Amino acid sequence: MSLPVVRRYTSVVGTINVFNNMTDDVTGQAPFTLFTNNAILDVVNDPDPATGTYEMRLLKNGSETPVKIFSSSISPTTAGRMSYGAISLSVGQYIWSRAPRSAIVVGNSIIVKYATPIA
C-alpha cells in the first residue's frame, strides 16, 4: 500500500481572467506525468490568498478536465471548506493552471494531496 503524497503548487502574479501554469514547488516544473492511476484526495490554499478569488483548473494532455476549484471554497480557516476528493486520475500528463477572478491580483499556492506518489 502506497502512502499519500502532498505537493504544493505556486503561481506567479497574473492578469485577470488569464490562466497561467502553476509550478510544483518540489520539482520546479509545471507538468507532472502519471504512469499508473491515481486520485486527488484533497486541495487546500497555502496560505489563503490575501486578496481576491482564484480559479484553478486541472489540464490533462493539454486539454481541460472537469476539475475546477475556486480559492474561496478551499480555505483551511473556514468551516465551510469543500473537500474535493477523491477525484480519479488516469494515466497521462497533467498541469495545474490558475486565473485571478477579481480586481486585485497576487501570487498564490495550493496544496494537493494525491493517493499515491507522482512523477
C-alpha positions in Angstrom: 0.0 0.0 0.0 1.4 3.4 -1.0 1.3 6.4 1.3 -0.5 9.6 0.1 1.8 12.3 -1.1 1.4 16.1 -0.7 2.6 18.6 -3.3 2.5 22.4 -3.3 1.9 24.3 -6.5 2.6 28.1 -6.8 1.5 30.6 -9.4 3.0 33.9 -10.3 1.1 37.2 -10.3 -1.0 37.2 -13.4 -3.7 39.1 -15.3 -7.4 38.9 -14.5 -9.1 36.1 -16.3 -5.9 34.8 -17.9 -4.8 31.3 -17.0 -1.1 30.6 -16.2 0.5 27.3 -15.2 1.3 26.6 -11.6 4.7 25.1 -10.8 5.4 22.3 -8.4 7.5 23.7 -5.5 9.3 20.3 -5.3 10.3 19.9 -8.9 10.1 23.4 -10.2 8.1 22.1 -13.2 4.5 22.7 -14.2 3.6 19.4 -15.8 3.6 16.0 -14.0 3.1 12.6 -15.5 1.1 9.7 -14.1 2.2 6.2 -15.2 -0.5 4.5 -13.2 -4.0 5.5 -12.0 -4.1 7.9 -9.0 -6.5 10.2 -7.2 -6.7 13.6 -5.7 -7.7 13.3 -2.1 -7.8 16.9 -1.1 -6.9 20.5 -2.2 -6.4 23.5 0.1 -5.0 27.0 -0.1 -1.5 27.5 1.4 -1.8 30.2 2.7 -5.2 31.7 1.9 -4.8 34.4 -0.8 -4.5 37.8 0.9 -6.9 39.3 -1.6 -9.1 38.2 -4.5 -10.6 34.9 -5.7 -8.8 32.5 -8.0 -9.9 29.6 -10.2 -7.7 26.6 -10.5 -8.2 24.1 -13.4 -6.5 20.8 -14.0 -5.4 20.1 -17.6 -4.7 16.7 -18.9 -2.6 16.2 -22.1 -3.2 19.9 -22.9 -7.0 19.8 -22.6 -9.3 21.0 -19.8 -10.7 18.4 -17.4 -13.9 18.9 -15.5 -11.8 19.7 -12.3 -12.3 23.4 -11.5 -11.6 24.7 -8.0 -12.1 28.2 -6.6 -9.9 29.6 -3.8 -12.8 30.8 -1.8 -14.0 27.2 -1.3 -10.7 25.7 -0.2 -9.7 27.9 2.7 -8.3 25.9 5.6 -9.5 28.6 8.1 -13.2 28.3 7.4 -15.8 25.8 8.5 -17.4 26.0 5.0 -14.4 24.5 3.2 -15.3 22.0 0.5 -13.5 18.7 0.2 -12.6 17.9 -3.4 -11.6 14.3 -3.0 -11.5 11.7 -4.2 -11.0 12.7 -7.9 -9.8 9.8 -10.1 -6.9 10.5 -12.3 -5.9 8.2 -15.2 -2.5 7.8 -16.9 -1.4 11.0 -18.7 0.3 14.3 -18.3 -1.3 16.9 -16.1 -0.8 20.6 -15.3 -2.5 22.8 -12.7 -3.5 26.2 -14.2 -4.8 29.3 -12.3 -6.5 32.6 -13.2 -7.4 35.5 -11.0 -11.1 36.3 -11.0 -11.0 39.6 -9.1 -9.5 43.1 -9.4 -6.6 42.6 -7.0 -4.0 40.0 -8.3 -1.3 38.4 -6.2 0.6 35.1 -6.5 -0.9 32.1 -4.6 -0.3 28.5 -3.7 -2.3 25.4 -3.2 -1.5 22.0 -1.6 -2.8 18.9 -3.3 -2.9 15.5 -1.6 -2.6 12.6 -4.0 -3.4 9.0 -3.2 0.0 7.7 -4.4 3.3 9.3 -5.4 3.5 11.2 -8.7 6.4 11.5 -11.1 
